[in-house]
Amino acid sequence: MADKMSVNSLQSVDEVKLSNPPEDCLPNLSIDNIVLGIENGRLMVLVAKFKEGMAQGKWGLLGGWVKTSEDLDTAAKRNLKYITGIEELFLEQFRAFGRTDRYSLKRVVTIGYYALVKPELYHFLPSGRVAELQWMEARKIKELIYDHYEILNCALEHLQYKIRHEPIGFNLLPEKFTLLQLQELYEVILDTKLDKPNFRRKFKKMNLIVDCHEKQRDVNHRAANLYRFDLGVYQQLCQKGFSFEF
């Protein structure tokens, strides 16, 4: 019994030690990054398997502590780079999570950020406390560490709102794309089927996309026309927003 209690005590000490951030970081504030991408018609999220602590051997979102000398956006980018090795990613804050029981050892408030990437453009290498990085289908995940499952689902809800009011597809589509690829992007994020004529009519009415006067190459079906985003209109809509209901 004494030996068992001793082992448990050592484990508790280790957990407390791991729960405390470095001296140059805030003690009760963290960042969690939700990295999302589209792959083979599926909405994917990048998750990490951790090496130590209560999260050891389990999957969770990518995150870390906030330094006393940095703002939140800088902390989000630094943590993401530390884990993945990638620096230049689109990141946007969407919500704070402060449930008192979200972390059992101490009170920690976390700030949620989401990133939109094209998975095929990046090769992520795990580092730090992370043993493995893996893309998983976002809506098929059932369990993550702490409250990360809740954070992920809040991010997906936020993304559905964003795509109806801002042209965020720029970060997920290739430079030149078909109207079918554009519609599939909206269907994947909104998790619903859309009427093709209605979708194309509404999208063309915004003047957001430009006909490249090119067609697909090396495809096994009838080649479709290629389009690109009008950067000027894109930037205006990012600032002003729009209401895109289907």
C-alpha positions in Angstrom: 0.0 0.0 0.0 2.8 2.4 0.9 4.6 1.7 -2.4 1.4 2.4 -4.3 0.8 5.7 -2.4 4.4 6.7 -3.1 3.9 6.1 -6.8 0.7 8.1 -6.9 2.3 10.9 -5.0 5.2 11.1 -7.5 2.7 11.1 -10.3 0.8 14.0 -8.7 4.0 16.0 -8.3 4.9 15.4 -11.9 1.4 16.5 -13.1 1.6 19.7 -11.1 5.1 20.4 -12.5 3.9 19.8 -16.0 0.8 22.1 -15.4 3.0 25.0 -14.5 4.2 27.1 -17.5 7.8 28.4 -17.8 8.6 31.5 -15.7 8.2 33.9 -18.7 4.6 32.7 -19.3 1.3 33.7 -17.8 0.2 31.0 -15.2 -3.5 30.6 -16.1 -3.8 31.5 -19.8 -3.3 29.2 -22.8 -3.9 29.1 -26.6 -5.5 26.3 -28.6 -5.2 26.2 -32.3 -7.7 24.4 -34.6 -6.0 23.7 -37.9 -8.6 22.8 -40.6 -8.3 21.8 -44.2 -10.2 20.1 -47.0 -8.9 16.7 -48.2 -10.7 14.5 -50.7 -14.1 16.2 -50.0 -13.7 15.9 -46.2 -13.2 18.5 -43.6 -10.1 17.6 -41.7 -8.5 18.8 -38.5 -4.8 18.5 -37.4 -4.5 16.9 -34.0 -1.6 16.0 -31.8 -0.7 12.9 -29.7 1.2 14.0 -26.5 4.2 12.5 -24.8 3.7 13.4 -21.2 1.3 14.4 -18.4 -2.4 13.7 -18.2 -2.5 14.0 -22.0 0.1 11.3 -22.6 -0.8 9.0 -25.4 -4.0 10.9 -26.1 -5.2 13.1 -28.9 -5.8 16.8 -28.6 -5.6 20.2 -30.3 -2.4 22.1 -30.8 -1.7 24.7 -28.2 0.5 26.1 -25.5 1.1 29.0 -23.0 1.1 32.7 -23.5 4.3 34.6 -22.7 4.1 37.7 -20.5 5.8 39.8 -23.2 3.5 38.8 -26.2 0.0 39.5 -27.4 -2.5 36.7 -28.1 -2.0 36.6 -31.9 1.7 36.3 -31.5 1.3 33.5 -28.9 -1.0 31.6 -31.3 1.5 31.8 -34.1 4.5 30.9 -31.9 2.8 27.9 -30.4 1.7 26.6 -33.8 5.2 27.1 -35.3 6.8 25.3 -32.3 4.6 22.3 -32.8 4.4 22.1 -36.6 7.4 24.1 -37.8 5.2 26.2 -40.0 5.1 30.0 -39.5 3.0 31.7 -42.1 -0.6 30.4 -41.6 -3.9 32.2 -41.6 -5.0 32.4 -37.9 -8.0 34.0 -36.4 -9.3 34.2 -32.9 -12.9 33.0 -32.4 -13.7 32.4 -28.7 -12.4 32.1 -25.1 -13.1 29.0 -23.0 -13.0 29.4 -19.3 -15.1 26.6 -17.7 -13.8 26.1 -14.1 -13.4 22.4 -14.5 -11.9 22.3 -18.0 -8.5 21.4 -16.5 -8.5 19.4 -13.3 -5.2 20.6 -11.7 -5.7 24.4 -11.9 -7.8 27.1 -13.4 -6.8 27.8 -17.0 -8.6 29.9 -19.5 -7.8 29.2 -23.1 -8.2 31.3 -26.3 -9.3 29.4 -29.4 -7.9 30.2 -32.8 -8.6 28.5 -36.1 -6.4 28.2 -39.1 -7.4 27.3 -42.7 -4.8 25.5 -44.8 -4.4 23.4 -47.9 -3.1 20.1 -46.4 -1.2 19.1 -49.5 1.0 22.1 -49.2 2.4 21.3 -45.8 4.4 18.6 -44.2 4.0 19.0 -40.4 6.7 17.7 -38.1 5.9 17.2 -34.4 8.1 18.7 -31.8 8.2 19.6 -28.1 5.6 17.7 -26.1 4.0 16.3 -29.2 4.8 12.7 -30.3 2.7 12.5 -33.4 0.6 14.8 -35.7 -2.3 13.5 -37.8 -5.1 14.7 -39.9 -8.5 13.4 -38.8 -12.0 13.9 -40.2 -13.3 16.7 -38.0 -16.9 15.5 -37.7 -16.0 11.9 -37.0 -13.9 12.7 -33.9 -15.7 11.7 -30.7 -13.1 12.3 -28.0 -10.2 14.6 -27.3 -8.4 15.6 -24.1 -9.8 18.1 -21.6 -12.5 20.2 -23.3 -10.9 20.1 -26.8 -13.9 18.2 -28.3 -16.1 21.2 -27.3 -13.6 23.7 -28.6 -13.4 21.8 -32.0 -17.2 21.8 -32.3 -17.4 25.5 -31.5 -14.8 26.2 -34.2 -16.8 24.2 -36.7 -20.0 26.2 -35.8 -18.0 29.4 -36.1 -16.6 28.4 -39.5 -20.2 27.8 -40.8 -21.1 31.3 -39.8 -18.0 32.8 -41.3 -18.4 31.1 -44.7 -21.9 32.6 -45.0 -20.5 36.1 -44.3 -16.9 36.2 -45.5 -15.1 34.6 -48.6 -12.9 32.4 -46.5 -12.6 29.8 -49.3 -9.6 31.7 -50.6 -7.5 29.9 -47.9 -8.8 26.4 -48.8 -9.0 26.3 -52.6 -6.3 26.1 -55.2 -5.4 29.3 -57.1 -7.6 28.2 -60.0 -10.7 26.1 -59.3 -13.9 24.9 -60.8 -17.4 25.9 -59.7 -18.0 22.4 -58.6 -14.9 22.6 -56.3 -16.2 25.8 -54.9 -19.7 24.3 -54.2 -18.1 21.2 -52.7 -16.2 23.4 -50.3 -19.4 25.1 -49.1 -21.1 21.8 -48.8 -18.3 20.3 -46.7 -18.2 23.2 -44.3 -22.0 23.6 -44.1 -22.5 19.8 -43.9 -25.3 20.0 -46.4 -26.1 19.6 -50.1 -26.7 22.8 -52.1 -28.8 23.4 -55.2 -26.2 23.8 -58.1 -28.0 26.4 -60.2 -29.0 28.5 -57.2 -25.5 28.4 -55.8 -23.8 29.4 -59.0 -26.3 32.2 -59.7 -25.8 33.7 -56.3 -22.0 33.4 -56.3 -21.6 34.9 -59.8 -23.8 37.8 -58.7 -21.2 38.9 -56.1 -18.5 39.3 -58.8 -16.1 37.6 -56.4 -14.8 35.1 -59.0 -13.2 35.7 -62.4 -13.3 33.4 -65.4 -9.8 32.3 -66.2 -10.8 31.3 -69.8 -9.1 28.0 -69.2 -10.3 24.5 -68.7 -9.2 21.6 -66.5 -6.4 19.4 -67.9 -5.7 15.7 -67.5 -9.2 14.7 -66.2 -11.2 11.6 -67.0 -14.4 13.6 -67.5 -15.6 16.7 -69.4 -13.1 19.5 -68.6 -14.8 22.3 -66.6 -14.0 26.0 -66.7 -11.5 27.3 -64.2 -12.1 30.4 -62.1 -10.0 32.5 -59.6 -10.9 34.9 -56.9 -10.8 38.7 -57.7 -8.4 39.9 -55.0 -9.8 43.4 -54.9 -13.4 42.2 -54.4 -12.2 39.6 -51.9 -10.5 42.2 -49.7 -13.6 44.4 -49.8 -15.9 41.6 -48.8 -13.5 40.5 -46.0 -13.8 44.0 -44.5 -17.5 44.7 -45.2 -18.9 41.1 -45.1 -22.0 39.8 -46.9 -25.0 37.6 -46.3 -24.8 34.5 -48.4 -27.9 32.4 -47.7 -28.8 29.4 -49.8 
